[in-house]
């Protein structure tokens, strides 16, 4: 009788622990969903970063403007489509015709958020609000707030600049702004996809901005599958949990009978 009572008490404690754990998981999920909902409902993230709305360096003067996918004018839609084709058709190769349709669908989604880049060399900061509609577009960033492996992230769908404004530090400036927006919105990381054939972009993100190939990238999930894919998923995580889940180091242990043995280890990183 006594042992049965102890077992019963143990079962009760175990049940309570399971319920508490389940409640903790549900509360965490709810908090993350609310974070993403709040970030996605914000129509103008630039309002918190006014000093970053004007870039005037290296002979280039541009102003930034926020936008959303469900509010794009016909002329802006055409501009985005044309710039995507000019910049990305070669990198995608034969896959472009299919990819173009996907990108055209993605760009008008209600959850799509934009930073539009207007060139306005002769306008002052005080004058620009009246001239944005007349200043030519020279690029854009398309981003969204979403979940990756239960981590809230800002996912950069596109960052596209016209050729004459490239190489002047603008791309790095925009990515730094994106990281500020991600942190302000309490996201765990910035994530983006890069075509392997786009060596310039890959070097830009990995060498200049210190992004890493993510654990969710095909080459990290399965090296053999990764060989078949034309892209890598890169990320920059901001906290320990996001780093542990989204950033993985892969090392080659040894080669035996021409078969390479791969070991994945979670990197122990500190902010």
Secondary structure, DSSP 4 states (H G I P E B T S, - for coil): -HHHHHHHHHHHHHHHHHHHHHHHHHHHHHHHHHHHHHHHH-S-GGGG-GGGGEEEETTEEEEEEEEEGGG--HHHHHHHHHHHHHHHHHHHGGGHHHHHHHHHHHHT-TT-EEEEEEE-TT--TTTHHHHTTTSPEEEEEEEEEEEETTEEEEEEEEEEE-GGGTTSSHHHHHHHHHHHHHHHTT-SEEEEEEETT-HHHHHIIIIIS--EEBTTSHHHH-HHHHHH-SEEEEEEE-SHHHHHHHBEEEEEEEEETTEEEEEEEE-----
